[in-house]
Amino acid sequence: MANLVYSNLEEVGRYISEAAPRHYILKIMSFSLLAKTGIDKYESEEFEAGGYKWKLVLYPHGNKSRNVKEHLSLYLVFADVASLIRLDSEVHAVFRFFLLDQTKDNYLVVHDATGKERPFHRSMHQWGFDQLIPIRSFNDVGNGYLLDDSCVFGAEVFVTKEMSSGKGECLSMIKDALSSKHVWKIENFSNLDSEYNESQQFFAANHKWKIHLFPRGRRHGLGTHISMYLALADSATLLDGSKIFAEFTLRILDQQQSRHIAGKVSHWFSSSSQESGWEKFVSLAYFYHASSGCLVKDICMVEAEVAVHAVSNTL
């Protein structure tokens, strides 16, 4: 386990209880062998309380990283830190530690005297006591904590509050949005054999776009029309929940009389809605008619005009 930064509870309260700890018991046999075998810190197995997983971390001779001397140190650790980071959440809890008096069959209960709930989050996921109990008191047989070189610790954890950062977004409207144009010259149009063709990428409002053209149609326009769409080329770079509102016009230019075929629409582009356009942009019959001017010397000229009016980003 990585080195932990512990937060010490300085106002310590203590009382005696007949009730055993509800959530976890840690029994240690041959306690003195911890020091002889060089075990300065012991981490318990995970246990569940309040719907979350926790651990106890015991320093039988004091937490030396915090310059603790002549005391046992004990801490409660939130075990599933990855979930706190992933969900950007925070769990508040009240807890107390138990130490069994094996002579009187009752427990010394150590708790935060202030009674405050403590927050566990991505940057602070452990709380406890640097000075749980003096080692001299712990070793004193008359106190009953260490008998026959064995001892019993315990813990109770009560979750009082769960907090999450939640979700949000920021909508930025663009005043006096400028239109960007891109002309795509398609040569040897009648020899296009792919289901669809796409233009080179071009920029509009710092985003990359491209035109998708289906020379034999798509979906309801298949076999009867040319289908054409504007596509957001850099959608993979968008954060989840981000979107771009664009007004755009697609044109097939009439190269003879400038009677261009055009479609204009607005659309929210996002990673889940990357393109917008028309299945039936122009009929194949009209497109190939010599008087339409759409195809001259087997060359088709396509134009896109794009203006971005708003961008919404997740917070």
C-alpha positions in Angstrom: 0.0 0.0 0.0 1.3 3.5 -0.8 2.4 5.8 2.0 -0.6 7.4 3.6 -0.9 10.9 5.0 -2.9 10.6 8.2 -5.1 13.1 9.8 -4.8 12.9 13.6 -7.8 13.5 15.9 -6.4 15.5 18.7 -9.4 15.8 21.0 -9.6 12.2 22.3 -12.6 10.9 24.3 -12.6 7.7 26.2 -15.3 5.7 28.0 -16.1 2.1 29.0 -18.7 0.0 27.1 -20.1 -3.5 27.7 -21.1 -3.8 24.0 -18.8 -5.3 21.5 -17.9 -3.4 18.3 -20.5 -3.9 15.6 -18.4 -3.7 12.4 -15.0 -5.2 12.9 -12.7 -7.1 15.4 -9.0 -7.5 15.0 -7.5 -10.1 17.3 -3.7 -10.3 17.5 -1.9 -13.4 19.0 1.7 -13.2 20.1 1.7 -9.4 19.9 5.3 -9.1 21.1 6.5 -10.9 17.9 5.4 -7.9 15.8 8.4 -5.9 17.1 10.8 -8.9 16.9 9.9 -9.6 13.3 10.2 -5.9 12.3 6.5 -5.4 11.6 6.0 -1.7 12.4 2.6 -1.4 10.7 -0.2 -3.8 10.2 -3.1 -3.3 7.8 -6.3 -5.3 8.5 -8.4 -7.0 5.8 -11.2 -4.9 4.4 -14.6 -4.8 6.1 -17.9 -3.2 5.2 -19.8 -0.5 7.1 -22.4 1.9 5.8 -22.2 0.5 2.3 -18.4 1.2 2.0 -15.2 -0.8 2.5 -12.7 0.2 5.2 -9.5 -1.0 6.8 -7.7 -0.5 10.1 -4.0 0.4 10.1 -2.2 -0.3 13.4 1.2 0.9 14.4 2.0 -1.2 17.5 5.0 1.0 18.5 3.7 4.3 17.2 3.6 5.9 13.8 7.2 6.9 13.4 6.5 8.9 10.2 4.6 11.3 12.5 7.2 11.2 15.3 4.9 9.3 17.6 6.6 7.8 20.6 5.5 5.6 23.5 2.0 5.2 22.1 0.0 2.9 19.9 -1.3 4.6 16.7 -4.5 3.4 15.0 -6.3 4.7 11.9 -9.4 4.1 9.9 -8.8 4.0 6.1 -11.3 4.3 3.3 -10.3 1.2 1.2 -11.9 1.9 -2.1 -10.1 5.2 -2.9 -10.4 4.6 -6.6 -14.2 5.0 -6.4 -13.8 8.3 -4.6 -11.5 9.6 -7.4 -13.7 8.2 -10.2 -16.9 9.6 -8.9 -15.3 12.7 -7.4 -17.3 12.0 -4.2 -16.9 12.5 -0.5 -18.1 10.3 2.4 -18.6 11.6 5.9 -18.4 9.3 8.8 -18.3 9.1 12.6 -16.2 6.3 14.0 -14.8 4.9 17.2 -12.2 2.3 18.1 -12.4 -0.4 20.8 -9.8 -2.1 23.0 -10.9 -5.2 24.9 -10.2 -5.4 28.7 -9.9 -9.2 28.8 -10.1 -9.2 32.6 -13.4 -7.3 33.0 -14.8 -8.4 29.6 -15.6 -4.8 28.6 -14.1 -2.4 26.1 -12.2 0.9 26.3 -13.8 3.0 23.6 -11.7 5.7 22.0 -13.5 8.4 19.9 -13.3 11.9 18.7 -14.3 14.0 21.6 -15.7 16.8 19.4 -18.3 14.4 17.9 -17.7 15.8 14.4 -18.2 13.7 11.3 -15.0 13.3 9.3 -14.8 13.7 5.5 -13.1 10.9 3.5 -12.3 12.0 -0.1 -9.6 11.7 -2.8 -7.0 13.7 -0.9 -7.8 12.7 2.7 -9.0 9.1 3.0 -7.7 8.2 6.5 -8.4 9.5 10.0 -7.4 8.2 13.4 -5.3 8.7 16.5 -1.6 9.1 16.7 -1.8 8.4 20.4 -4.5 5.8 20.8 -3.1 4.6 24.2 0.3 4.8 26.0 2.3 1.7 25.4 3.0 1.4 29.1 -0.8 1.4 29.9 -1.4 -1.1 27.1 1.3 -3.5 28.4 0.1 -3.2 32.1 -1.4 -6.5 32.9 -3.7 -4.9 35.4 -5.5 -3.1 32.6 -6.3 -6.4 30.9 -5.6 -5.1 27.3 -2.6 -7.5 26.7 -3.0 -10.9 28.3 -1.0 -14.0 27.4 0.6 -11.8 24.7 -2.8 -11.4 22.9 -5.1 -8.4 22.4 -8.4 -7.4 20.7 -9.1 -4.2 18.8 -12.4 -3.2 17.2 -14.1 -0.5 15.2 -17.5 1.0 14.4 -18.1 3.2 11.4 -21.3 5.2 10.8 -21.7 6.9 7.5 -23.5 10.2 8.0 -23.4 11.9 4.7 -22.5 11.2 1.1 -21.6 14.0 -1.3 -20.9 14.1 -5.0 -19.7 16.9 -7.2 -22.7 16.3 -9.5 -22.8 17.3 -13.1 -22.9 20.7 -14.8 -22.3 22.4 -18.0 -21.3 25.8 -19.3 -23.0 27.2 -22.5 -21.0 29.8 -24.3 -22.8 31.8 -27.0 -20.7 33.3 -29.8 -21.5 36.8 -30.7 -21.2 37.8 -34.4 -20.2 34.3 -35.4 -18.2 34.2 -38.6 -19.0 31.8 -41.4 -16.2 29.6 -42.9 -16.4 28.3 -46.4 -14.8 25.2 -48.0 -15.0 24.2 -51.6 -14.4 20.5 -52.5 -13.6 19.7 -56.2 -14.5 16.1 -57.0 -13.0 14.9 -60.3 -13.9 11.8 -62.2 -17.2 11.8 -60.4 -18.8 9.1 -62.5 -16.0 6.7 -61.6 -16.5 7.0 -57.8 -17.0 3.4 -56.6 -17.0 3.8 -52.8 -20.2 3.9 -50.9 -19.3 7.4 -49.7 -16.5 9.9 -50.1 -15.3 12.5 -47.8 -13.6 15.9 -48.3 -10.4 17.0 -46.7 -10.8 18.4 -43.2 -11.3 22.1 -42.9 -11.6 24.5 -39.9 -14.5 26.5 -38.7 -14.4 28.2 -35.3 -11.4 26.2 -34.2 -13.1 22.8 -35.0 -12.4 20.4 -37.8 -15.1 19.5 -40.2 -15.5 17.5 -43.4 -18.2 16.7 -46.0 -19.6 13.2 -46.5 -21.1 12.5 -49.9 -22.8 9.3 -51.0 -22.8 9.3 -54.9 -25.5 6.7 -55.1 -27.5 7.7 -52.1 -28.0 6.4 -48.6 -30.9 4.9 -46.7 -34.2 6.4 -48.1 -32.2 8.1 -50.8 -30.4 4.9 -52.0 -30.5 4.5 -55.7 -32.5 7.7 -56.4 -30.6 10.6 -54.8 -27.2 11.9 -53.8 -27.0 12.0 -50.0 -24.7 14.6 -48.4 -23.8 15.5 -44.8 -21.6 17.8 -42.7 -19.5 15.9 -40.2 -17.6 17.0 -37.1 -14.1 15.6 -37.8 -12.6 16.0 -34.3 -15.5 14.6 -32.3 -13.2 12.2 -30.5 -11.5 15.1 -28.8 -14.8 16.3 -27.2 -15.3 15.7 -23.6 -18.4 13.6 -22.7 -21.4 15.9 -22.6 -19.8 18.6 -24.7 -21.5 19.8 -27.9 -21.3 22.4 -30.6 -24.2 24.3 -32.2 -23.6 25.1 -35.8 -25.6 26.6 -38.7 -24.4 25.3 -42.0 -25.2 25.3 -45.7 -24.2 22.6 -48.2 -24.3 23.3 -51.9 -23.7 21.5 -55.2 -22.6 24.3 -57.4 -24.2 24.9 -60.8 -21.0 25.4 -62.9 -23.0 26.9 -65.8 -25.7 29.3 -64.6 -25.0 29.5 -60.8 -28.4 28.0 -60.0 -26.8 26.2 -57.0 -28.6 23.4 -55.2 -28.4 24.2 -51.5 -29.6 23.0 -48.1 -29.4 24.9 -44.9 -29.9 23.6 -41.3 -28.7 24.0 -37.7 -27.6 21.1 -35.5 -26.0 20.3 -32.1 -22.9 18.3 -32.9 -21.4 16.0 -30.3 -19.5 12.7 -29.9 -22.9 10.9 -30.2 -24.3 13.0 -33.0 -21.3 13.6 -35.3 -23.1 14.5 -38.6 -26.2 16.1 -40.0 -27.5 16.5 -43.6 -29.8 15.1 -46.2 -30.5 11.6 -47.4 -32.2 13.1 -50.5 -30.1 16.1 -51.3 -30.6 16.0 -55.1 -32.1 13.4 -57.4 -29.7 11.5 -59.5 -31.8 12.3 -62.6 -31.5 16.0 -62.1 -27.8 15.8 -61.1 -26.8 14.0 -64.2 -29.0 16.1 -66.6 -26.7 18.2 -68.8 -28.6 21.4 -68.2 -28.3 21.2 -64.4 -24.6 22.3 -64.5 -23.9 20.0 -61.5 -21.5 17.8 -63.4 -19.3 19.4 -66.0 -16.4 17.5 -67.6 -17.1 14.8 -64.9 -16.2 17.4 -62.2 -18.6 18.2 -59.3 -18.1 21.2 -57.1 -19.4 21.0 -53.5 -19.3 23.8 -51.0 -19.8 24.0 -47.3 -20.5 27.1 -45.3 -20.3 26.7 -41.5 -20.9 29.1 -38.6 -20.6 28.0 -35.0 -23.0 29.9 -32.7 -22.6 28.1 -29.4 -20.4 25.6 -27.5 -21.5 23.7 -24.4 -18.8 22.1 -22.2 -19.2 20.0 -19.1 -18.0 21.5 -15.8 
